[in-house]
Amino acid sequence: MGDSADILICGGAAIGSAVAASLADLGHQGRIVVVEPDPSYARAATALSASGIRWQFSNALNVRISAYGVEVIRELGLTFREHGYLYLAGSAAQETTLRANHAVQRAEGARIELLEPGPLAARFPHLEVGDLRLGAHGVEGEGWFDNMGMLAAFRARARGAGVAYLRDSVTGLTVAGSRVTGAVLASGARIACGAFVNAAGGSGAEVAAMAGLVLPVERRKRTVFAFAAAHPPEGRLPLMIDPSGVWCRPEGEGFIAGCSPAPDPEVAADDFEPRHAEWDAVVWPALAGRSRAFEALKLTGFWAGHYDMNTIDANVVVGPHPEIGNFHFANGFSGHGLQQAPAIGRGLAELLAFGAYRSLDLTPLGYARVAEGRPFRERCVI
């Protein structure tokens, strides 16, 4: 092989660039190469994301990962609409879940308040609360931020430290014994490597298969709808998650909204056709039922993006494969990739540079749980 890299990263969007930038921050001296097929990132989950960050997870480690992410967003000086998330519970089971999650979040220092229907109506008077039992509102450290600003900052830090970005695609991997020795690119180029990082998003399972590895990650499509309200609610509005699963948040002068579809099949890599029927069948009815302010809406735009969904437990798989030890995963974020990029990028960089995690112990998110069929579940997936 003509070219070589100490660390070869497959995928240069938020995750791959976070790893590269963190390696640079740690003073890694070896050559780092990032292979990215589309430097415009037009169809990357980073670009198509709703760009939210929240502490409201059911898993304590995910709460810590978000806390780290908020620190980085603030350090980078990114635009951060810190309006919070508002989860609404309409059933006894949903209320029980919110209360259990709240205990986990508070134990990790999250500023989340529980609101009974009366206080909920007083805080957000546009909401219909007659069918609600509880709300959980993030007072601090939750909201949405500049997605492409984060990516640009990571790329700039990486490239400033000498990280090479190649416009190409990984089409094959060479494996000798218990190591990946290099990659074959679509251009025909070959790159030898000391370590390989799979940050390929929705293509993560295909990249893992190139090394003979199984990764339980599937592409799932999510449609986002942009709309204007004839009589929009007043005040500082959070990202609201209705008991139906429909979510909505302000965006500029209007709003964006979406839902987790049912059924939710795996989709092809080039399938970015919005599911238009979700607007009339699911999203608009839920919004109109939750607020009179959302009865008269005008659809102004829409787009679709992909989740790299971990079908075992909706949590990222990060770190080395137990048998091919220099193949490192950063896959299966299940819709949380952008907000988790700072912590996962830093953690994986520490593992590559020092052989151990230093900032956060991400060991529970390793591949071992996949191999053993031992889910590390996250219940709060939007």
C-alpha positions as a Markdown table, in Angstrom:
| # | Residue | x | y | z |
|---|---|---|---|---|
| 1 | Met | 0.0 | 0.0 | 0.0 |
| 2 | Gly | 1.3 | 3.4 | -1.0 |
| 3 | Asp | -0.3 | 5.6 | 1.6 |
| 4 | Ser | -0.5 | 5.0 | 5.3 |
| 5 | Ala | -2.1 | 6.5 | 8.4 |
| 6 | Asp | -1.6 | 5.8 | 12.1 |
| 7 | Ile | -5.3 | 6.3 | 12.5 |
| 8 | Leu | -7.8 | 6.0 | 9.7 |
| 9 | Ile | -11.3 | 7.4 | 10.3 |
| 10 | Cys | -14.2 | 6.3 | 8.0 |
| 11 | Gly | -16.7 | 9.2 | 8.0 |
| 12 | Gly | -15.9 | 12.9 | 8.5 |
| 13 | Ala | -19.2 | 14.3 | 9.8 |
| 14 | Ala | -19.7 | 15.2 | 13.5 |
| 15 | Ile | -18.5 | 11.9 | 15.0 |
| 16 | Gly | -15.5 | 11.3 | 12.8 |
| 17 | Ser | -14.4 | 15.0 | 13.0 |
| 18 | Ala | -14.9 | 15.0 | 16.8 |
| 19 | Val | -12.6 | 12.0 | 17.1 |
| 20 | Ala | -10.0 | 13.7 | 14.8 |
| 21 | Ala | -10.3 | 17.0 | 16.7 |
| 22 | Ser | -9.9 | 15.4 | 20.1 |
| 23 | Leu | -6.9 | 13.4 | 19.0 |
| 24 | Ala | -5.4 | 16.7 | 17.9 |
| 25 | Asp | -6.2 | 18.3 | 21.2 |
| 26 | Leu | -4.5 | 15.4 | 23.0 |
| 27 | Gly | -1.3 | 16.0 | 21.0 |
| 28 | His | -1.4 | 12.8 | 19.0 |
| 29 | Gln | 1.7 | 12.7 | 16.8 |
| 30 | Gly | 0.8 | 10.0 | 14.3 |
| 31 | Arg | -0.8 | 10.7 | 10.9 |
| 32 | Ile | -4.6 | 10.9 | 11.0 |
| 33 | Val | -6.6 | 10.5 | 7.8 |
| 34 | Val | -10.4 | 11.1 | 7.6 |
| 35 | Val | -12.2 | 9.6 | 4.6 |
| 36 | Glu | -15.4 | 11.4 | 3.8 |
| 37 | Pro | -17.3 | 10.9 | 0.5 |
| 38 | Asp | -19.2 | 14.2 | 0.6 |
| 39 | Pro | -17.5 | 17.3 | 2.1 |
| 40 | Ser | -20.8 | 19.2 | 1.6 |
| 41 | Tyr | -22.4 | 16.8 | 4.2 |
| 42 | Ala | -25.7 | 17.4 | 2.4 |
| 43 | Arg | -27.2 | 14.1 | 3.4 |
| 44 | Ala | -25.2 | 13.5 | 6.6 |
| 45 | Ala | -27.3 | 13.1 | 9.8 |
| 46 | Thr | -25.3 | 16.0 | 11.2 |
| 47 | Ala | -26.7 | 18.4 | 8.6 |
| 48 | Leu | -30.3 | 17.0 | 8.6 |
| 49 | Ser | -30.6 | 16.8 | 12.4 |
| 50 | Ala | -33.0 | 18.8 | 14.5 |
| 51 | Ser | -29.8 | 19.7 | 16.4 |
| 52 | Gly | -31.1 | 19.2 | 20.0 |
| 53 | Ile | -29.3 | 18.4 | 23.2 |
| 54 | Arg | -31.0 | 17.2 | 26.3 |
| 55 | Trp | -30.2 | 15.8 | 29.8 |
| 56 | Gln | -33.6 | 13.9 | 29.8 |
| 57 | Phe | -32.4 | 10.4 | 29.3 |
| 58 | Ser | -33.2 | 7.2 | 31.3 |
| 59 | Asn | -29.6 | 6.1 | 31.4 |
| 60 | Ala | -27.2 | 7.9 | 33.7 |
| 61 | Leu | -24.3 | 7.6 | 31.4 |
| 62 | Asn | -26.2 | 9.3 | 28.6 |
| 63 | Val | -27.0 | 12.1 | 31.0 |
| 64 | Arg | -23.2 | 12.5 | 31.7 |
| 65 | Ile | -22.5 | 12.5 | 28.0 |
| 66 | Ser | -25.0 | 15.3 | 27.5 |
| 67 | Ala | -23.5 | 17.3 | 30.3 |
| 68 | Tyr | -20.1 | 17.1 | 28.6 |
| 69 | Gly | -21.7 | 18.1 | 25.3 |
| 70 | Val | -23.2 | 21.2 | 26.8 |
| 71 | Glu | -19.8 | 22.2 | 28.2 |
| 72 | Val | -18.3 | 21.9 | 24.7 |
| 73 | Ile | -21.1 | 23.8 | 23.0 |
| 74 | Arg | -20.5 | 26.7 | 25.4 |
| 75 | Glu | -16.7 | 26.5 | 25.1 |
| 76 | Leu | -17.1 | 26.7 | 21.3 |
| 77 | Gly | -19.4 | 29.7 | 21.6 |
| 78 | Leu | -22.0 | 28.1 | 19.4 |
| 79 | Thr | -25.5 | 29.6 | 19.1 |
| 80 | Phe | -27.5 | 27.7 | 21.8 |
| 81 | Arg | -31.2 | 28.1 | 22.2 |
| 82 | Glu | -31.4 | 27.0 | 25.7 |
| 83 | His | -35.2 | 26.6 | 25.8 |
| 84 | Gly | -35.3 | 23.2 | 27.3 |
| 85 | Tyr | -37.2 | 20.0 | 26.5 |
| 86 | Leu | -40.7 | 19.3 | 27.7 |
| 87 | Tyr | -41.8 | 15.7 | 28.0 |
| 88 | Leu | -45.5 | 15.2 | 28.5 |
| 89 | Ala | -47.1 | 12.1 | 30.1 |
| 90 | Gly | -50.6 | 11.2 | 29.3 |
| 91 | Ser | -50.8 | 7.7 | 30.9 |
| 92 | Ala | -49.9 | 6.2 | 34.3 |
| 93 | Ala | -47.1 | 4.2 | 32.6 |
| 94 | Gln | -45.7 | 7.4 | 31.0 |
| 95 | Glu | -45.9 | 9.2 | 34.3 |
| 96 | Thr | -44.0 | 6.4 | 36.1 |
| 97 | Thr | -41.4 | 6.5 | 33.4 |
| 98 | Leu | -41.0 | 10.3 | 33.7 |
| 99 | Arg | -40.6 | 10.1 | 37.5 |
| 100 | Ala | -38.1 | 7.3 | 37.3 |
| 101 | Asn | -36.1 | 9.1 | 34.6 |
| 102 | His | -36.2 | 12.3 | 36.7 |
| 103 | Ala | -34.6 | 10.6 | 39.6 |
| 104 | Val | -31.7 | 9.4 | 37.4 |
| 105 | Gln | -31.3 | 12.9 | 35.9 |
| 106 | Arg | -31.4 | 14.8 | 39.2 |
| 107 | Ala | -28.8 | 12.4 | 40.7 |
| 108 | Glu | -26.5 | 13.5 | 37.8 |
| 109 | Gly | -27.1 | 17.2 | 38.5 |
| 110 | Ala | -29.6 | 17.9 | 35.8 |
| 111 | Arg | -32.0 | 20.8 | 36.3 |
| 112 | Ile | -35.3 | 19.2 | 35.4 |
| 113 | Glu | -38.6 | 20.2 | 37.0 |
| 114 | Leu | -41.7 | 18.0 | 37.2 |
| 115 | Leu | -44.9 | 19.9 | 36.6 |
| 116 | Glu | -48.4 | 18.7 | 37.5 |
| 117 | Pro | -51.2 | 19.7 | 35.1 |
| 118 | Gly | -52.0 | 22.9 | 37.0 |
| 119 | Pro | -48.5 | 24.4 | 37.1 |
| 120 | Leu | -47.9 | 23.0 | 33.6 |
| 121 | Ala | -50.9 | 25.1 | 32.2 |
| 122 | Ala | -49.7 | 28.1 | 34.1 |
| 123 | Arg | -46.2 | 27.8 | 32.6 |
| 124 | Phe | -47.3 | 27.0 | 29.1 |
| 125 | Pro | -50.9 | 28.4 | 28.8 |
| 126 | His | -51.3 | 27.4 | 25.2 |
| 127 | Leu | -51.3 | 23.7 | 26.1 |
| 128 | Glu | -54.3 | 21.5 | 26.5 |
| 129 | Val | -53.6 | 19.7 | 29.8 |
| 130 | Gly | -56.9 | 17.9 | 30.5 |
| 131 | Asp | -55.5 | 14.5 | 29.5 |
| 132 | Leu | -52.1 | 15.0 | 31.0 |
| 133 | Arg | -50.7 | 13.6 | 34.2 |
| 134 | Leu | -47.3 | 15.2 | 34.3 |
| 135 | Gly | -44.7 | 17.2 | 32.4 |
| 136 | Ala | -40.9 | 17.2 | 32.8 |
| 137 | His | -39.2 | 20.4 | 31.7 |
| 138 | Gly | -35.5 | 21.1 | 31.4 |
| 139 | Val | -34.7 | 24.4 | 33.1 |
| 140 | Glu | -31.1 | 24.6 | 32.0 |
| 141 | Gly | -28.6 | 22.9 | 29.7 |
| 142 | Glu | -31.2 | 21.7 | 27.1 |
| 143 | Gly | -32.3 | 23.1 | 23.8 |
| 144 | Trp | -30.9 | 23.2 | 20.2 |
| 145 | Phe | -27.7 | 24.6 | 18.8 |
| 146 | Asp | -25.7 | 25.3 | 15.6 |
| 147 | Asn | -25.2 | 21.8 | 14.1 |
| 148 | Met | -22.9 | 22.9 | 11.2 |
| 149 | Gly | -21.1 | 25.3 | 13.5 |
| 150 | Met | -20.1 | 22.4 | 15.7 |
| 151 | Leu | -18.9 | 20.4 | 12.7 |
| 152 | Ala | -17.0 | 23.3 | 11.3 |
| 153 | Ala | -15.3 | 23.9 | 14.6 |
| 154 | Phe | -14.2 | 20.2 | 14.9 |
| 155 | Arg | -13.0 | 20.2 | 11.3 |
| 156 | Ala | -11.0 | 23.4 | 11.7 |
| 157 | Arg | -9.3 | 22.1 | 14.9 |
| 158 | Ala | -8.4 | 18.8 | 13.2 |
| 159 | Arg | -7.2 | 20.3 | 10.0 |
| 160 | Gly | -5.3 | 23.0 | 11.8 |
| 161 | Ala | -3.3 | 20.2 | 13.6 |
| 162 | Gly | -2.5 | 18.5 | 10.3 |
| 163 | Val | -5.3 | 15.9 | 10.0 |
| 164 | Ala | -5.9 | 15.0 | 6.3 |
| 165 | Tyr | -9.4 | 14.8 | 4.9 |
| 166 | Leu | -9.8 | 12.7 | 1.7 |
| 167 | Arg | -12.9 | 13.0 | -0.5 |
| 168 | Asp | -13.4 | 9.3 | -1.1 |
| 169 | Ser | -15.3 | 6.2 | 0.2 |
| 170 | Val | -14.1 | 3.1 | 2.0 |
| 171 | Thr | -15.1 | 0.1 | -0.1 |
| 172 | Gly | -13.1 | -2.6 | 1.5 |
| 173 | Leu | -10.9 | -3.5 | 4.4 |
| 174 | Thr | -7.9 | -5.8 | 4.6 |
| 175 | Val | -7.6 | -7.9 | 7.7 |
| 176 | Ala | -4.6 | -10.0 | 8.8 |
| 177 | Gly | -5.0 | -12.1 | 11.9 |
| 178 | Ser | -6.6 | -10.0 | 14.6 |
| 179 | Arg | -6.0 | -6.6 | 13.0 |
| 180 | Val | -7.3 | -4.3 | 10.2 |
| 181 | Thr | -4.2 | -3.6 | 8.1 |
| 182 | Gly | -5.7 | -1.1 | 5.7 |
| 183 | Ala | -8.6 | 0.1 | 3.6 |
| 184 | Val | -9.4 | 0.1 | -0.1 |
| 185 | Leu | -11.1 | 3.3 | -1.4 |
| 186 | Ala | -13.5 | 3.9 | -4.2 |
| 187 | Ser | -10.9 | 5.8 | -6.1 |
| 188 | Gly | -8.7 | 2.7 | -6.1 |
| 189 | Ala | -6.3 | 4.1 | -3.6 |
| 190 | Arg | -5.2 | 1.9 | -0.7 |
| 191 | Ile | -4.3 | 3.2 | 2.8 |
| 192 | Ala | -2.5 | 1.1 | 5.4 |
| 193 | Cys | -3.5 | 1.9 | 9.0 |
| 194 | Gly | -2.5 | 1.2 | 12.5 |
| 195 | Ala | -6.0 | 1.7 | 13.8 |
| 196 | Phe | -9.4 | 2.0 | 12.1 |
| 197 | Val | -12.4 | 4.0 | 13.3 |
| 198 | Asn | -15.9 | 3.3 | 12.0 |
| 199 | Ala | -17.7 | 6.6 | 12.1 |
| 200 | Ala | -19.8 | 5.9 | 9.0 |
| 201 | Gly | -23.2 | 6.7 | 10.4 |
| 202 | Gly | -26.0 | 4.8 | 8.6 |
| 203 | Ser | -23.4 | 2.8 | 6.6 |
| 204 | Gly | -21.7 | 1.6 | 9.8 |
| 205 | Ala | -23.0 | -2.0 | 9.5 |
| 206 | Glu | -21.7 | -2.2 | 5.9 |
| 207 | Val | -18.3 | -1.0 | 6.9 |
| 208 | Ala | -18.2 | -3.4 | 9.9 |
| 209 | Ala | -19.1 | -6.2 | 7.5 |
| 210 | Met | -16.0 | -5.4 | 5.4 |
| 211 | Ala | -14.0 | -6.7 | 8.3 |
| 212 | Gly | -16.3 | -9.7 | 8.8 |
| 213 | Leu | -18.0 | -8.1 | 11.8 |
| 214 | Val | -21.6 | -7.9 | 12.7 |
| 215 | Leu | -23.1 | -4.6 | 13.9 |
| 216 | Pro | -26.8 | -4.4 | 14.7 |
| 217 | Val | -27.3 | -1.0 | 13.2 |
| 218 | Glu | -30.0 | -0.1 | 10.6 |
| 219 | Arg | -30.9 | 3.0 | 8.7 |
| 220 | Arg | -34.2 | 4.4 | 9.9 |
| 221 | Lys | -35.8 | 7.4 | 8.1 |
| 222 | Arg | -37.2 | 10.4 | 10.0 |
| 223 | Thr | -39.2 | 13.2 | 8.3 |
| 224 | Val | -39.1 | 16.7 | 9.7 |
| 225 | Phe | -41.9 | 19.2 | 8.8 |
| 226 | Ala | -41.5 | 23.0 | 8.9 |
| 227 | Phe | -44.6 | 25.0 | 9.4 |
| 228 | Ala | -46.0 | 28.4 | 10.3 |
| 229 | Ala | -48.9 | 28.9 | 12.8 |
| 230 | Ala | -51.6 | 31.5 | 12.2 |
| 231 | His | -51.7 | 32.3 | 15.9 |
| 232 | Pro | -48.4 | 31.1 | 17.3 |
| 233 | Pro | -48.0 | 30.5 | 21.1 |
| 234 | Glu | -46.4 | 33.3 | 23.0 |
| 235 | Gly | -43.4 | 33.1 | 25.3 |
| 236 | Arg | -40.2 | 31.0 | 25.5 |
| 237 | Leu | -41.2 | 27.7 | 24.0 |
| 238 | Pro | -39.3 | 24.4 | 24.6 |
| 239 | Leu | -39.0 | 21.4 | 22.4 |
| 240 | Met | -42.2 | 19.6 | 23.3 |
| 241 | Ile | -42.6 | 15.8 | 23.1 |
| 242 | Asp | -46.3 | 14.9 | 23.1 |
| 243 | Pro | -47.5 | 11.7 | 24.7 |
| 244 | Ser | -48.2 | 10.5 | 21.2 |
| 245 | Gly | -44.5 | 10.8 | 20.4 |
| 246 | Val | -44.9 | 13.8 | 18.1 |
| 247 | Trp | -42.4 | 16.5 | 18.9 |
| 248 | Cys | -42.3 | 20.2 | 18.0 |
| 249 | Arg | -40.0 | 23.1 | 18.6 |
| 250 | Pro | -39.6 | 26.7 | 17.4 |
| 251 | Glu | -37.4 | 27.3 | 14.4 |
| 252 | Gly | -36.9 | 30.9 | 13.3 |
| 253 | Glu | -40.3 | 32.6 | 12.8 |
| 254 | Gly | -42.0 | 29.2 | 12.6 |
| 255 | Phe | -41.7 | 25.7 | 13.9 |
| 256 | Ile | -40.4 | 22.2 | 13.0 |
| 257 | Ala | -42.0 | 18.9 | 14.0 |
| 258 | Gly | -41.9 | 15.2 | 13.5 |
| 259 | Cys | -42.5 | 11.7 | 14.9 |
| 260 | Ser | -41.2 | 8.2 | 15.2 |
| 261 | Pro | -43.1 | 6.4 | 12.5 |
| 262 | Ala | -44.9 | 3.1 | 13.0 |
| 263 | Pro | -43.9 | 0.8 | 11.4 |
| 264 | Asp | -40.3 | 1.9 | 11.3 |
| 265 | Pro | -38.6 | -0.2 | 8.6 |
| 266 | Glu | -35.0 | -0.2 | 7.5 |
| 267 | Val | -34.4 | 2.0 | 4.5 |
| 268 | Ala | -31.9 | 2.1 | 1.6 |
| 269 | Ala | -28.9 | 4.4 | 1.8 |
| 270 | Asp | -30.3 | 6.7 | -1.0 |
| 271 | Asp | -33.9 | 6.8 | 0.4 |
| 272 | Phe | -34.4 | 10.4 | 1.5 |
| 273 | Glu | -38.0 | 10.8 | 0.2 |
| 274 | Pro | -40.0 | 12.4 | 3.0 |
| 275 | Arg | -43.0 | 10.5 | 4.3 |
| 276 | His | -45.5 | 13.2 | 3.4 |
| 277 | Ala | -48.5 | 11.2 | 4.8 |
| 278 | Glu | -47.2 | 11.5 | 8.4 |
| 279 | Trp | -48.1 | 15.2 | 8.4 |
| 280 | Asp | -51.9 | 14.8 | 7.9 |
| 281 | Ala | -52.1 | 11.4 | 9.6 |
| 282 | Val | -50.0 | 11.9 | 12.7 |
| 283 | Val | -48.2 | 15.2 | 13.2 |
| 284 | Trp | -50.8 | 17.8 | 12.6 |
| 285 | Pro | -53.6 | 16.0 | 14.5 |
| 286 | Ala | -51.4 | 15.6 | 17.5 |
| 287 | Leu | -50.3 | 19.3 | 17.5 |
| 288 | Ala | -53.9 | 20.6 | 17.0 |
| 289 | Gly | -55.1 | 18.4 | 19.8 |
| 290 | Arg | -52.4 | 19.6 | 22.2 |
| 291 | Ser | -52.8 | 23.4 | 21.5 |
| 292 | Arg | -55.4 | 25.6 | 19.8 |
| 293 | Ala | -52.5 | 27.7 | 18.6 |
| 294 | Phe | -51.6 | 24.7 | 16.3 |
| 295 | Glu | -55.1 | 24.2 | 14.8 |
| 296 | Ala | -54.4 | 26.6 | 11.9 |
| 297 | Leu | -51.0 | 25.6 | 10.4 |
| 298 | Lys | -49.3 | 26.1 | 7.0 |
| 299 | Leu | -46.7 | 23.6 | 5.9 |
| 300 | Thr | -43.7 | 25.5 | 4.6 |
| 301 | Gly | -41.1 | 22.8 | 4.1 |
| 302 | Phe | -40.0 | 19.3 | 4.8 |
| 303 | Trp | -37.0 | 17.0 | 4.6 |
| 304 | Ala | -35.9 | 13.5 | 5.6 |
| 305 | Gly | -32.8 | 12.2 | 7.3 |
| 306 | His | -31.5 | 8.9 | 8.6 |
| 307 | Tyr | -30.9 | 7.5 | 12.1 |
| 308 | Asp | -28.3 | 4.9 | 12.6 |
| 309 | Met | -30.5 | 2.8 | 14.9 |
| 310 | Asn | -28.9 | 0.3 | 17.2 |
| 311 | Thr | -31.6 | -2.4 | 17.2 |
| 312 | Ile | -30.4 | -3.9 | 20.5 |
| 313 | Asp | -30.8 | -1.0 | 22.9 |
| 314 | Ala | -30.8 | 2.3 | 21.1 |
| 315 | Asn | -27.4 | 3.3 | 22.4 |
| 316 | Val | -24.1 | 3.9 | 20.7 |
| 317 | Val | -21.5 | 1.2 | 20.3 |
| 318 | Val | -18.1 | 2.7 | 21.0 |
| 319 | Gly | -14.6 | 1.3 | 21.3 |
| 320 | Pro | -12.7 | -1.7 | 20.0 |
| 321 | His | -13.9 | -5.0 | 18.8 |
| 322 | Pro | -12.9 | -7.7 | 21.3 |
| 323 | Glu | -11.2 | -9.9 | 18.6 |
| 324 | Ile | -10.1 | -7.3 | 16.0 |
| 325 | Gly | -8.7 | -5.0 | 18.5 |
| 326 | Asn | -7.7 | -2.1 | 16.3 |
| 327 | Phe | -11.2 | -1.8 | 14.7 |
| 328 | His | -13.0 | 0.9 | 16.7 |
| 329 | Phe | -16.8 | 1.5 | 16.6 |
| 330 | Ala | -18.6 | 4.8 | 16.9 |
| 331 | Asn | -22.0 | 3.7 | 15.6 |
| 332 | Gly | -25.6 | 3.2 | 16.4 |
| 333 | Phe | -26.4 | 6.6 | 18.0 |
| 334 | Ser | -30.1 | 6.1 | 17.3 |
| 335 | Gly | -30.8 | 9.8 | 16.8 |
| 336 | His | -28.4 | 11.1 | 19.5 |
| 337 | Gly | -25.2 | 11.4 | 17.5 |
| 338 | Leu | -24.8 | 15.1 | 17.1 |
| 339 | Gln | -25.4 | 15.9 | 20.8 |
| 340 | Gln | -23.1 | 13.0 | 21.9 |
| 341 | Ala | -20.3 | 13.8 | 19.4 |
| 342 | Pro | -18.2 | 15.8 | 21.8 |
| 343 | Ala | -18.1 | 13.2 | 24.5 |
| 344 | Ile | -17.8 | 10.1 | 22.2 |
| 345 | Gly | -15.2 | 11.9 | 20.1 |
| 346 | Arg | -13.2 | 12.7 | 23.2 |
| 347 | Gly | -13.6 | 9.3 | 24.8 |
| 348 | Leu | -12.6 | 7.4 | 21.7 |
| 349 | Ala | -9.6 | 9.7 | 21.2 |
| 350 | Glu | -8.5 | 9.0 | 24.7 |
| 351 | Leu | -8.8 | 5.3 | 24.1 |
| 352 | Leu | -6.7 | 5.5 | 20.9 |
| 353 | Ala | -4.1 | 7.8 | 22.4 |
| 354 | Phe | -3.7 | 6.4 | 26.0 |
| 355 | Gly | -5.4 | 3.0 | 25.9 |
| 356 | Ala | -8.0 | 4.0 | 28.5 |
| 357 | Tyr | -10.9 | 6.4 | 29.0 |
| 358 | Arg | -10.1 | 9.5 | 31.1 |
| 359 | Ser | -12.9 | 12.0 | 30.8 |
| 360 | Leu | -15.9 | 9.6 | 31.0 |
| 361 | Asp | -15.9 | 5.8 | 31.3 |
| 362 | Leu | -17.7 | 4.7 | 28.2 |
| 363 | Thr | -17.0 | 1.0 | 28.8 |
| 364 | Pro | -20.7 | 0.1 | 29.2 |
| 365 | Leu | -21.2 | 1.2 | 25.7 |
| 366 | Gly | -18.6 | -1.2 | 24.3 |
| 367 | Tyr | -19.1 | -4.0 | 21.8 |
| 368 | Ala | -19.0 | -6.6 | 24.5 |
| 369 | Arg | -22.7 | -6.1 | 25.2 |
| 370 | Val | -23.5 | -6.7 | 21.6 |
| 371 | Ala | -21.5 | -10.0 | 21.5 |
| 372 | Glu | -23.1 | -11.1 | 24.8 |
| 373 | Gly | -26.7 | -10.1 | 23.9 |
| 374 | Arg | -26.7 | -7.8 | 27.0 |
| 375 | Pro | -28.6 | -4.6 | 26.2 |
| 376 | Phe | -27.6 | -1.3 | 27.9 |
| 377 | Arg | -31.0 | 0.3 | 27.3 |
| 378 | Glu | -32.1 | 3.8 | 26.7 |
| 379 | Arg | -35.8 | 4.4 | 27.0 |
| 380 | Cys | -35.9 | 8.1 | 26.0 |
| 381 | Val | -35.6 | 7.9 | 22.2 |
| 382 | Ile | -37.5 | 10.4 | 20.1 |
